Amino acid sequence: MVTGRLIHTGQVIMDLVMRVPALPRRGGDVLARDTELTPGGGFNVMVAAVRSGAAVTYAGAHGSGRFSDQARAALAAEGIALAQPPAPDEDLGLCVVMVDAEGERTFVTSTGAEARLRPEQLASVPVTSADLVYVSGYSLMHEANRAALLGWLPGVAARVLFDPGPLAAEIPGEVLAALLPGFAVLSCNATEARALSGSDTTEAAARSLAARLAAGAAVIVRDGPGGCLLARNGEVRRIPGFPVEAVDTNGAGDTHCGVLAAELLRGTALDEAAYRANAAAALSVQRNGPATAPARAEIDAFLSQAAPSRAC
């Protein structure tokens, strides 16, 4: 039974998703097979959490205009509550997502109202110890959002889940040093883990990052079909994954984080929550689109048919 809410402090933006045979060379051009404009960024994490049974509140900033209207309609359709009113005179940012023939994705992102979160906006969001707060590394790249979070997070009673994201290596070192001890879970992919830690191997990266967290806190390093590494209290173990044929990896990490969050709110043990998140990510990469998280019942059915050995 879910006991609290997922409070998402990151950014919802619009994704312009183009599926291409390959990325163009510098100065070149390619024809996209299809194009879609859809809410993305933090939206994908929240949708994954909702579909696994969590109550979700979006505490981030949003604006006015076509993109913001489309994003709010999509949030409402998924049952996600808004904590903030729309900011006037500025719309949401846009992320151009190119998905190649192997399902890998490449991003170019512009910013908008989502990067203008103010301290008083976060202070207005009620948080209890039963809740789980999600923090995105993208927030720490925006001056306004970073300042708001640095002032707000130390007083938050809830557990905090941190996903540094693709720009992990560009997050200011002093900001990470200030915030890492307050995170209950850090979840990132293998490339991000190595960039953050300066380590050559994924296992060493997981161990190094875990050493920078408080006692009892955990690092999860997502490793595609290999599942994920779970590092906690000096131990690193692999949580098995599910090799599948990927058609679109866009949003797989978001699905993993959202399902992980929903399971932690349900009281599921961390290793079991990570295992279910691995299954959810495997399902999501078999579908085109960013917000492709499965429902909890779909994860149950998948695990009953395809569960690998739990040996680590």
N, C-alpha and C positions, 0 to 999 in steps of 0.2 A: 504493500500500500504506500502510495506517495505521500510524504509528510509535509513537504514544503514546496516552494516555487523555485524555478530557475529564473534568476534575474539577469538578463543579458545586457551588458553595458557597452557592447561593441557597436558596429555600424551595419545598418541595412543600406545597401546601394542597389543600383540597377545593373544587371549583367547583360551585355550585348554579346551573346554567344554565337560564334561562327565556327562551323565544322569545316575544316580544310584538309586537303590531302597531305599537305606538309606546310611548315612555316615558310613564308617567302624569304628569299635572300635579301640582304640589305639593298634597298632601292628597287626591289622587285615587287611582284604582285601575284596573288593566286585568287582563284575563284572559290568562294565558299559553297559547299554543298547545300547548306541551309543556314538560316539565321533566326535567332529568337531573342526577344527582349523580355527579361524576367527578373523579379527581385532576386538578389543574391547577397553575398557577404554573410552577415550574421543571421539573415533570414533562414539560410539552410540549416544552421545549428538549431535554431528554435523550432523549425518544422520537424526535425528529427526527434527532438525531445518531446514535442507534443504527440507525435505518432507513437511514441513509446510510453505515453500515459502521463507525462509531466504537465503541470500547470506552469505557464510561461508568461513572464512580463518583460516587455522590451523597454529598458530604461534609457536607451540611447536617443540621440537627437534625430529629428526628421523635419522636413521643410514643407514648402508650398510649391505647387506646380505639377506637371504631368507625371513625372517620375515618382514624386512623393505620394500622389493620389493612388497610383497603381500599387505602390508598395503597401500603403495602409489597407487597401482593399484586400490584398493577398494576406496580410497579417490577420485581418478580421476573419477571413474565410477559414483560417487555420485555428481560430480561437485564441490568438495571442493578444494579451492586453497591452495597451500603450500607457506608459507612465508620464509622458511628456506631451504638451500641446505642440502643434506645428510651429516651426519658426517661420516668420513672414519673409517674403522677398528673396528666398533662396531655395533652390530645389536640391534633391539628392545628387550625389556623384554618380559616375558611370564607370564600369569596368568592362573593357573589351577582353573577351575570353576567346582564344583560338584553341580549338580542340583538334589535334592531328589524327591521322589514320590509326595510330596506336593507342588512342584514348588519352594521351598526355595533354595537359593544358598549359597555356602561357597567357599571362595577364598584362594589361596596361590599365592603370587606374587613375581616374581624376577624382577630386574631392568636392564636396558640397556641404549641405547643412549638417550631415552626419558627423562632420569634423569640427563642429562648433558647440560641443557639449559644455555647459557652464556648471560650476561647483554647486550653485543653489539648486540646479535641476537634480543632480544626484542626491543632494541632501534631502530632497522632498520624497525620496523613495523609501518606504518603510521596509526594513529587513529584519528577519528573525534568525535565530540560530538553526531553525529547521530548513532554511533556504540554502540555495547554492548560487553563488555569484559567478558569472562567466566574464572573464576579461580577455580581450583580444590584443595581440601585439600591435595590430594596426592602430588601436587607440593610443598607444604609447608613441606613435610616430606623429600624431597631431598635437600641436602645442596646447590647444585649449583642452582637449580630452585628457591629455597626460596630466596637466595641472589639476583638473577636476578629480581624477582618480587618485593622484598622490595625496590629495587632501582628504579624500573620502574613505579609501580602503583601510587605513589603519584602525578606524573606529567601527568597521563592519563586524557584526557578530557571526555571520555565516561563513561556511567554508568557501574558498575561492578556487575556481578552476581556471587556469591560465593556458591559453593557446597562443604562442608567439607568432605563428604564421610565417609566410614566405619571406618577410622582411626582418626575420629574427636577428640577423647579424647587424642590422642597422639601428636597432633599439639602443639608445644611449646607455653606456655601461653603468653610469651612476644611478640611472632609473631602475635598471634590473637589480642592482645591488640593494637598493632600498626596498624593492617590492618582493623579491624572491622568497625571503624568509616568511612572508605572510601567506604564501600559496599552499593550499592543501594538496593540489594535483597540478602538475605541469604536463600538458599533452602536446606533442609535436611530432613531425615526421622525421625520418632518419637524417635527411639533408639538413633540416633546421637544427636538429640536435647537435650534429657535428659542427655546424657554423656557430652555434651559441657557446659550445664548450671548447672549441678549438681542438677537439680530439679527432684521431684518424679513423677510429672504428665506432660503430653504433653502440656496442656494449660499453666501451670506455666513455662515450658521450653520455649515455644514460647514467652511469655511475658518477661521473663528474657533476652532472646537473643535480642529481639527488643529494650530493654532498653540500650543495649550496642552499638547500631547503631546510626547514626546521625538522626536528626529530619526528618521525612518524609520517611525514609528507612523502608523496610519491611522484615519480616521473614515469610517464608512459611515452614510449617512442614507437610511433606507428611505422610499420615496415612492410606495407603492401600485402601481397599474398602470404608473406611470412608471418603475418599476425602483428604482434607488438612485443616490445620489451617492457617489463615492469620492474622498476628499480625503487627499492624502499629499504631503509634501515640496513644499508650496506650490502644488500642482496640484489642480484639482477637475475630475473628469470624470464623465459619466453612464454607468452600466451599464444597458443597456436592459431594460425589463420586458416583461410579457405581459398586455395588457388582456384580462380575462375577466369573465364575469358572476358577481359574488360573491353567495353565499347566506349566508355566515357568516364574518366577518373575525376571529372570536375565535381566537387562537393563531397568526395569520399571522406576526406578528413573532417569536414563539418558534420557529416553523418555520424562518424565515429565519436566525435565530441558530444554531440547532442544525445545520442543513445547512452553514452557513458554517464552523462549528467543525469538523465532520467532514471537510470538504474541506481545511481548513488542516492538520489532522492527517495527511491523506493526502499533503501536500506540494503541493497544487494552488496555483497562483499566485493572489494575492488577487483580482484582477479576474475571473478565471474562477470562483473560489469564490463571489464575489458574484453572478455571472451565474446559476450553478446555484441559489443560494439564492433569487434572484428567481423562477426557474421553480418551485421547490418551494412558495414562498408562493402563487403563482398557482394551483397545483393544490390547495393546502389550502383556499383560500377558496371553492372550488366544492363543498365538503363541509361538512355540519353537524357541529359538535362542535369542541372545543378541540384534542384530540390527533389531528389529521388529516394529519400530515406524510406525504408519499409515501415509498415505498422508492426507493433509488438507481436501480433499473432503471426505475421509473416516470418519474423525472426524465429519464433517458436517452431514453426513448420519446417523452416530451413534447417534448424539445428537437429530436429528429429530425423531428418533424412541424410544430412551431409556432415554431421559432426565428426571431426577427426579425433585421433587419440588426444586425451588431455595431458599426456606425459609432456613434461617441459625439460 
